[in-house]
Amino acid sequence: MTALAVYEDAALTPEGMCAAAVAVLRVAGASIVLADSDDQPAATYTSGPAFERVEEIQYGLGAGPAIDAHARGAPVAAMDLRHDPPAGWGELSGALRRSGVAAVCAYPLVLGAARLGALTLYCSQPGPLGPERNADALVVAAVVTRALLAVQAGADDGMVASELADGEPDHAVVHQATGMVSAQLDVGVGEAMARLRTRARSDGSNVRTVAAAVVDRRIRFDR
């Protein structure tokens, strides 16, 4: 695990952490999803563009390995996406398969009371990581958590540090739209996010497109 030394550089970007996880754990890809105080994805980073669409679908559905691992505070695994896709992941399982992913594992980024999000590993072959690589993945998740906490140290409670969130302008639009829908319907932000997702599905669109329309005041949610 000497390759983990790369994580000790606090200036390493989240994308760099994903790339290092791929190298250390010998997987096809990796992503880091950071969550806000409402347990909604606030920023997403991947080891390459092939997984960006996958994370966009997970974000829109509000379901998937990273979201499940963060919510449960425990690792989540789907060992054979072709023959045994998890219930509730819907179109995400198909998107993963089309990206060449046969199995996926997600580890919560947790240290004490701090719950930051999740690290997801994408594997090109079905089956478990095995005891040794799973143990290594837990170490990687722990080191990533410490590195991210170092960046998060100056952020307000419940908010993603600007150094991490600045790379995700689309997510900022979604959060702005969620706040607007929350005010329009007089509901909590969790319910507002659910309404955005429902509208996106009914329109055959995605959450980011609907959110942009809300922010531009082309769409309004009424009670």
Summary of the structure (lengths in Angstrom):
residues: 223
radius of gyration: 17.2
end to end distance: 54.5
largest distance: 56.2
contacts: 731
relative contact order: 0.15
helix: 52%
strand: 16%
